[in-house]
Structures are given as C-alpha cells and as structure tokens.
C-alpha cells in the first residue's frame, strides 16, 4: 500500500489525477508555492466550502510576493519596463 492510498482528514485529494504532494515534489516547489497549489487544488472539494482555502492560498501568494519582490526590486523592474515614461 502506498502513502497515496491513505488520506487523513477528508477525501479532498483522493480523486485527483495526480496527488498534490507528488506534483509539488516533482516540480521542486517551495513550501510557500506548495501550499498555494494545495489550497487551490482542493477548494472546490471541501464539504465546508472553499472560500477559506482560497483565502489561505492568497495569504501564501502574498507571502511569496513579500519575500521575492521587495519594494526596491519591484520599482526597479517597473522602471526597467518603461514605467512612468
């Protein structure tokens, strides 16, 4: 029996064509990226509704933006693309 055959806490991953954690591992995604994938892939399958999962995914996206795109970096990229000209 594979770990993919066992799920604790619901059935929201079992019917996926590829298990979320297999996708995350195969694509070498970071913890933050992996959580975005996790929450977005399951939000429609949750019995309690998916809005909370979408909010969680957005929270992780906000953290990615915060950590990977500092204000000076974003402003520099904007200027290099012809912004404010």
LUMFI-974978 format. One record per atom (N, C-alpha, C, O): residue in three letters; x negated, y negated, z negated. Coordinates in Angstrom, 3 decimals, always signed. Each point is the difference from the previous one (the first is absolute). Layout:
residues N
<'Ala', <X, Y, Z>>
...
//
This chain:
residues 85
<'Unk', <-0.838, +1.176, +0.000>>
<'Unk', <+0.838, -1.176, +0.000>>
<'Unk', <-0.888, -1.246, +0.000>>
<'Unk', <-0.974, -0.084, -0.748>>
<'Unk', <+1.326, -0.872, +1.593>>
<'Unk', <-0.740, -1.255, +0.128>>
<'Unk', <+0.571, -1.044, -0.956>>
<'Unk', <+1.163, +0.076, -0.397>>
<'Unk', <-1.989, -1.043, +0.036>>
<'Unk', <+0.502, -1.111, -0.813>>
<'Unk', <+1.083, -0.774, +0.754>>
<'Unk', <+0.821, -0.670, -0.627>>
<'Unk', <-0.806, +0.750, +1.949>>
<'Unk', <+1.047, -0.660, +0.786>>
<'Unk', <+1.359, +0.670, -0.169>>
<'Unk', <+1.028, -0.596, +0.321>>
<'Unk', <-1.014, +1.831, -0.821>>
<'Unk', <+1.254, +0.718, -0.207>>
<'Unk', <+0.665, -0.352, -1.323>>
<'Unk', <+1.139, +0.395, -0.249>>
<'Unk', <-1.839, -1.128, -0.593>>
<'Unk', <+0.502, -0.353, -1.325>>
<'Unk', <+0.105, -1.513, -0.094>>
<'Unk', <-0.934, -0.721, +0.352>>
<'Unk', <+2.080, +0.246, -0.831>>
<'Unk', <+0.138, -1.441, -0.232>>
<'Unk', <+0.664, -0.215, -1.343>>
<'Unk', <+1.031, +0.601, -0.302>>
<'Unk', <-1.621, -1.451, -0.488>>
<'Unk', <+0.555, -0.340, -1.298>>
<'Unk', <+0.747, -1.321, +0.116>>
<'Unk', <-0.503, -0.945, +0.607>>
<'Unk', <+1.686, +0.871, -1.177>>
<'Unk', <+0.717, -1.266, -0.081>>
<'Unk', <+0.814, -0.380, +1.214>>
<'Unk', <+0.126, -1.189, +0.292>>
<'Unk', <+0.432, +2.141, +0.426>>
<'Unk', <+0.874, -0.338, +1.121>>
<'Unk', <-0.363, +0.752, +1.263>>
<'Unk', <-0.920, +0.818, +0.022>>
<'Unk', <+1.659, -1.114, +1.020>>
<'Unk', <-0.197, +0.683, +1.283>>
<'Unk', <-0.354, -0.986, +1.116>>
<'Unk', <+0.088, +0.355, +1.175>>
<'Unk', <-0.485, -1.578, -1.514>>
<'Unk', <-0.145, -1.044, +1.002>>
<'Unk', <-1.220, +0.138, +0.910>>
<'Unk', <-0.182, -0.836, +0.885>>
<'Unk', <-0.647, +1.841, -1.061>>
<'Unk', <-1.122, +0.213, +0.924>>
<'Unk', <+0.112, +1.318, +0.759>>
<'Unk', <-0.626, +0.164, +1.047>>
<'Unk', <+1.401, +0.758, -1.552>>
<'Unk', <-0.009, +1.370, +0.521>>
<'Unk', <+0.401, +0.109, +1.465>>
<'Unk', <-0.488, +0.893, +0.692>>
<'Unk', <+1.347, -1.757, -0.198>>
<'Unk', <+0.489, +0.114, +1.371>>
<'Unk', <-0.798, -0.817, +1.011>>
<'Unk', <+0.394, -0.096, +1.162>>
<'Unk', <-1.489, -0.482, -1.580>>
<'Unk', <-0.827, -0.801, +0.907>>
<'Unk', <-0.778, +0.913, +0.951>>
<'Unk', <-0.386, +1.110, -0.365>>
<'Unk', <+0.165, -1.593, +1.583>>
<'Unk', <-0.760, +0.773, +0.985>>
<'Unk', <-1.433, +0.227, -0.464>>
<'Unk', <-0.599, +1.035, +0.291>>
<'Unk', <+0.054, -2.012, -1.017>>
<'Unk', <-1.325, +0.135, -0.603>>
<'Unk', <+0.107, -0.536, -1.425>>
<'Unk', <+0.634, -1.028, -0.238>>
<'Unk', <-1.245, +1.716, -0.689>>
<'Unk', <+0.025, -0.454, -1.381>>
<'Unk', <-0.764, -1.320, -0.111>>
<'Unk', <-1.066, -0.165, +0.593>>
<'Unk', <+1.617, -0.750, -1.345>>
<'Unk', <-0.585, -1.334, -0.136>>
<'Unk', <-1.449, +0.088, -0.461>>
<'Unk', <-0.866, -0.679, +0.552>>
<'Unk', <+0.594, +1.501, -1.549>>
<'Unk', <-1.382, +0.055, -0.502>>
<'Unk', <-0.948, +0.592, +1.032>>
<'Unk', <-1.181, -0.349, +0.014>>
<'Unk', <+1.672, +1.247, +0.858>>
<'Unk', <-0.843, +0.518, +1.074>>
<'Unk', <-0.330, -1.109, +1.006>>
<'Unk', <-1.135, -0.101, +0.468>>
<'Unk', <+2.127, -0.726, -0.140>>
<'Unk', <-0.224, -1.132, +0.903>>
<'Unk', <-1.001, -0.980, -0.598>>
<'Unk', <-0.918, -0.453, +0.685>>
<'Unk', <+1.094, +0.127, -1.962>>
<'Unk', <-0.892, -0.942, -0.677>>
<'Unk', <-1.432, +0.527, +0.001>>
<'Unk', <-0.935, -0.740, +0.310>>
<'Unk', <+0.761, +2.009, -0.652>>
<'Unk', <-1.332, +0.598, -0.053>>
<'Unk', <-0.628, +0.087, +1.397>>
<'Unk', <-1.181, -0.303, +0.170>>
<'Unk', <+1.965, +0.712, +0.819>>
<'Unk', <-0.526, +0.165, +1.358>>
<'Unk', <-0.443, -1.325, +0.613>>
<'Unk', <-0.865, -0.028, +0.874>>
<'Unk', <+1.457, -1.056, -1.333>>
<'Unk', <-0.331, -1.312, +0.541>>
<'Unk', <-0.888, -0.824, -0.920>>
<'Unk', <-0.220, -1.188, +0.240>>
<'Unk', <-0.290, +1.820, -1.293>>
<'Unk', <-0.914, -0.657, -0.945>>
<'Unk', <+0.530, -1.350, -0.491>>
<'Unk', <-0.740, -0.981, -0.068>>
<'Unk', <+2.022, +0.946, -0.271>>
<'Unk', <+0.599, -1.240, -0.473>>
<'Unk', <-0.364, -0.256, -1.451>>
<'Unk', <-0.221, +0.928, -0.778>>
<'Unk', <+0.164, -2.193, +0.436>>
<'Unk', <-0.300, -0.385, -1.376>>
<'Unk', <+1.207, +0.288, -0.895>>
<'Unk', <+1.081, +0.341, +0.481>>
<'Unk', <-1.284, -0.484, -1.769>>
<'Unk', <+1.077, +0.164, -0.973>>
<'Unk', <+1.153, -0.956, +0.319>>
<'Unk', <+1.163, +0.403, +0.008>>
<'Unk', <-1.488, -1.654, +0.251>>
<'Unk', <+1.037, -0.993, +0.285>>
<'Unk', <+0.734, +0.332, +1.298>>
<'Unk', <+1.229, -0.050, +0.042>>
<'Unk', <-1.955, +0.381, +0.996>>
<'Unk', <+0.623, +0.358, +1.274>>
<'Unk', <+0.853, +1.257, -0.137>>
<'Unk', <+1.097, +0.082, +0.552>>
<'Unk', <-1.603, +0.878, -1.279>>
<'Unk', <+0.735, +1.245, -0.208>>
<'Unk', <+1.333, -0.220, -0.693>>
<'Unk', <+0.994, +0.640, +0.341>>
<'Unk', <-0.970, -1.538, -1.307>>
<'Unk', <+1.254, -0.273, -0.691>>
<'Unk', <+0.999, -0.706, +0.915>>
<'Unk', <+1.203, +0.235, -0.114>>
<'Unk', <-1.671, -1.086, +1.009>>
<'Unk', <+0.906, -0.615, +0.974>>
<'Unk', <+0.645, +1.096, +0.841>>
<'Unk', <+1.218, +0.018, +0.177>>
<'Unk', <-2.030, +0.887, +0.337>>
<'Unk', <+0.510, +1.109, +0.820>>
<'Unk', <+0.987, +0.844, -0.802>>
<'Unk', <+1.068, +0.354, +0.499>>
<'Unk', <-1.424, -0.038, -1.726>>
<'Unk', <+0.852, +0.830, -0.862>>
<'Unk', <+1.379, -0.620, -0.181>>
<'Unk', <+1.016, +0.655, +0.232>>
<'Unk', <-0.982, -1.907, -0.643>>
<'Unk', <+1.283, -0.629, -0.303>>
<'Unk', <+0.836, -0.270, +1.254>>
<'Unk', <+1.221, +0.152, -0.026>>
<'Unk', <-1.867, -0.549, +1.109>>
<'Unk', <+0.751, -0.256, +1.227>>
<'Unk', <+0.548, +1.299, +0.587>>
<'Unk', <+1.099, +0.009, +0.555>>
<'Unk', <-1.844, +1.076, -0.669>>
<'Unk', <+0.452, +1.260, +0.602>>
<'Unk', <+1.167, +0.631, -0.756>>
<'Unk', <+0.719, +0.821, +0.570>>
<'Unk', <-0.514, -1.177, -1.817>>
<'Unk', <+1.036, +0.678, -0.784>>
<'Unk', <+1.207, -0.860, -0.348>>
<'Unk', <+0.968, +0.523, -0.554>>
<'Unk', <-0.983, -1.817, +0.854>>
<'Unk', <+1.045, -0.879, -0.519>>
<'Unk', <+1.408, +0.391, +0.451>>
<'Unk', <+0.951, -0.209, -0.752>>
<'Unk', <-0.788, +0.760, +1.932>>
<'Unk', <+1.331, +0.395, +0.472>>
<'Unk', <+0.481, +1.314, -0.607>>
<'Unk', <+1.188, +0.316, +0.069>>
<'Unk', <-2.083, +0.438, -0.652>>
<'Unk', <+0.340, +1.323, -0.506>>
<'Unk', <+0.299, +0.039, -1.492>>
<'Unk', <+0.393, +1.046, -0.517>>
<'Unk', <-0.565, -2.137, -0.171>>
<'Unk', <+0.216, -0.025, -1.444>>
<'Unk', <+1.489, -0.085, -0.310>>
<'Unk', <+0.721, -0.814, +0.577>>
<'Unk', <-0.273, +1.658, -1.491>>
<'Unk', <+1.406, +0.008, -0.395>>
<'Unk', <+0.409, -1.302, -0.677>>
<'Unk', <+1.166, -0.389, +0.062>>
<'Unk', <-2.102, -0.280, -0.699>>
<'Unk', <+0.295, -1.228, -0.732>>
<'Unk', <-0.062, -1.234, +0.890>>
<'Unk', <+0.174, -1.118, -0.483>>
<'Unk', <-0.416, +1.303, +1.755>>
<'Unk', <-0.124, -1.133, +0.918>>
<'Unk', <-1.455, -0.366, +0.182>>
<'Unk', <-0.833, +0.242, -0.872>>
<'Unk', <+0.546, -0.819, +2.000>>
<'Unk', <-1.393, -0.237, +0.340>>
<'Unk', <-0.532, -1.396, -0.207>>
<'Unk', <-1.185, -0.238, +0.233>>
<'Unk', <+2.015, -0.696, -0.661>>
<'Unk', <-0.463, -1.370, -0.136>>
<'Unk', <-1.185, -0.111, -0.954>>
<'Unk', <-0.937, -0.752, +0.266>>
<'Unk', <+0.968, +1.478, -1.357>>
<'Unk', <-1.109, -0.046, -0.964>>
<'Unk', <-1.297, +0.498, +0.633>>
<'Unk', <-1.068, -0.559, -0.253>>
<'Unk', <+1.155, +1.608, +1.077>>
<'Unk', <-1.204, +0.497, +0.680>>
<'Unk', <-0.537, -1.026, +0.998>>
<'Unk', <-1.214, -0.142, +0.142>>
<'Unk', <+2.100, -0.571, +0.548>>
<'Unk', <-0.457, -1.044, +0.915>>
<'Unk', <-0.665, -1.134, -0.764>>
<'Unk', <-0.984, -0.571, +0.471>>
<'Unk', <+1.504, +0.244, -1.634>>
<'Unk', <-0.635, -1.032, -0.829>>
<'Unk', <-1.382, +0.454, -0.466>>
<'Unk', <-0.939, -0.795, -0.045>>
<'Unk', <+0.820, +2.073, -0.298>>
<'Unk', <-1.308, +0.534, -0.410>>
<'Unk', <-0.981, -0.069, +1.164>>
<'Unk', <-1.150, -0.399, -0.181>>
<'Unk', <+1.599, +0.788, +1.384>>
<'Unk', <-0.872, -0.057, +1.181>>
<'Unk', <-0.453, -1.434, +0.256>>
<'Unk', <-1.170, -0.240, +0.298>>
<'Unk', <+2.087, -0.703, -0.412>>
<'Unk', <-0.344, -1.408, +0.192>>
<'Unk', <-1.017, -0.462, -1.029>>
<'Unk', <-0.908, -0.767, +0.321>>
<'Unk', <+1.056, +1.231, -1.554>>
<'Unk', <-0.934, -0.363, -1.062>>
<'Unk', <-1.418, +0.479, +0.342>>
<'Unk', <-0.971, -0.730, -0.198>>
<'Unk', <+0.862, +1.952, +0.710>>
<'Unk', <-1.309, +0.514, +0.406>>
<'Unk', <-0.537, -0.756, +1.213>>
<'Unk', <-1.202, -0.254, +0.077>>
<'Unk', <+2.066, -0.111, +0.870>>
<'Unk', <-0.440, -0.801, +1.146>>
<'Unk', <-0.515, -1.355, -0.472>>
<'Unk', <-1.028, -0.483, +0.475>>
<'Unk', <+1.751, -0.127, -1.416>>
<'Unk', <-0.454, -1.274, -0.556>>
<'Unk', <-1.380, +0.135, -0.640>>
<'Unk', <-0.830, -0.903, +0.110>>
<'Unk', <+0.586, +2.028, -0.776>>
<'Unk', <-1.307, +0.215, -0.632>>
<'Unk', <-1.084, +0.184, +1.059>>
<'Unk', <-1.116, -0.492, -0.167>>
<'Unk', <+1.428, +1.186, +1.244>>
<'Unk', <-0.966, +0.153, +1.095>>
<'Unk', <-0.356, -1.370, +0.571>>
<'Unk', <-1.173, -0.301, +0.223>>
<'Unk', <+2.180, -0.518, +0.007>>
<'Unk', <-0.248, -1.348, +0.520>>
<'Unk', <-0.862, -0.787, -0.976>>
<'Unk', <-0.952, -0.671, +0.399>>
<'Unk', <+1.287, +0.757, -1.664>>
<'Unk', <-0.752, -0.730, -1.027>>
<'Unk', <-1.460, +0.433, -0.069>>
<'Unk', <-0.889, -0.837, -0.155>>
<'Unk', <+0.637, +2.136, +0.269>>
<'Unk', <-1.365, +0.499, -0.165>>
<'Unk', <-0.822, -0.053, +1.288>>
<'Unk', <-1.226, -0.106, -0.054>>
<'Unk', <+1.884, +0.179, +1.206>>
<'Unk', <-0.742, +0.057, +1.259>>
<'Unk', <-0.030, -1.320, +0.758>>
<'Unk', <-0.820, -0.183, +0.900>>
<'Unk', <+1.699, -0.723, -1.255>>
<'Unk', <+0.088, -1.266, +0.711>>
<'Unk', <+0.018, -1.150, -0.996>>
<'Unk', <+1.059, -0.499, -0.381>>
<'Unk', <-2.223, +0.102, -0.022>>
<'Unk', <-0.095, -1.138, -0.906>>
<'Unk', <+0.425, -1.260, +0.743>>
<'Unk', <+0.022, -0.017, +1.231>>
<'Unk', <+0.307, -1.014, -1.953>>
<'Unk', <+0.443, -1.250, +0.618>>
<'Unk', <-1.051, -0.536, +0.973>>
<'Unk', <+0.339, -0.411, +1.110>>
<'Unk', <-1.594, +0.413, -1.513>>
<'Unk', <-1.040, -0.525, +0.891>>
<'Unk', <-0.145, +0.865, +1.245>>
<'Unk', <-0.234, -0.524, +1.089>>
<'Unk', <+0.369, +1.829, -1.231>>
<'Unk', <-0.089, +0.912, +1.132>>
<'Unk', <+1.167, -0.226, +0.954>>
<'Unk', <-0.191, -0.051, +1.216>>
<'Unk', <+1.385, -0.083, -1.755>>
<'Unk', <+1.175, -0.222, +0.836>>
<'Unk', <-0.102, -1.343, +0.712>>
<'Unk', <+0.285, -0.091, +1.195>>
<'Unk', <-0.688, -0.953, -1.919>>
<'Unk', <-0.137, -1.319, +0.618>>
<'Unk', <-1.051, +0.024, +1.100>>
<'Unk', <+0.196, -0.610, +1.051>>
<'Unk', <-1.294, +1.297, -1.272>>
<'Unk', <-1.054, +0.102, +0.999>>
<'Unk', <+0.519, +0.717, +1.246>>
<'Unk', <-0.244, -0.443, +1.122>>
<'Unk', <+0.957, +1.548, -1.320>>
<'Unk', <+0.557, +0.743, +1.133>>
<'Unk', <+1.004, -0.850, +0.761>>
<'Unk', <+0.045, +0.037, +1.229>>
<'Unk', <+0.761, -0.805, -1.959>>
<'Unk', <+0.992, -0.867, +0.620>>
<'Unk', <-0.682, -1.059, +0.864>>
<'Unk', <+0.409, -0.252, +1.134>>
<'Unk', <-1.432, -0.351, -1.677>>
<'Unk', <-0.731, -1.029, +0.742>>
<'Unk', <-0.695, +0.604, +1.224>>
<'Unk', <-0.033, -0.623, +1.061>>
<'Unk', <-0.520, +1.825, -1.200>>
<'Unk', <-0.677, +0.648, +1.118>>
<'Unk', <+0.959, +0.397, +1.122>>
<'Unk', <-0.414, +0.212, +1.140>>
<'Unk', <+1.700, -0.115, -1.481>>
<'Unk', <+1.006, +0.345, +1.016>>
<'Unk', <+0.637, -1.234, +0.619>>
<'Unk', <+0.957, +0.116, +0.766>>
<'Unk', <-1.478, -1.303, -1.091>>
<'Unk', <+0.515, -1.214, +0.579>>
<'Unk', <+1.094, -0.659, -0.811>>
<'Unk', <+0.726, -0.849, +0.518>>
<'Unk', <-0.593, +1.222, -1.783>>
<'Unk', <+1.032, -0.592, -0.856>>
<'Unk', <-0.242, -1.471, -0.226>>
<'Unk', <-1.143, -0.445, -0.099>>
<'Unk', <+2.216, -0.306, +0.020>>
<'Unk', <-0.025, -1.462, -0.254>>
<'Unk', <-0.752, -0.776, +1.067>>
<'Unk', <-0.610, -1.025, -0.305>>
<'Unk', <+0.637, +1.481, +1.531>>
<'Unk', <-0.664, -0.741, +1.085>>
<'Unk', <+1.014, -0.548, +0.965>>
<'Unk', <-0.367, -0.652, +0.977>>
//
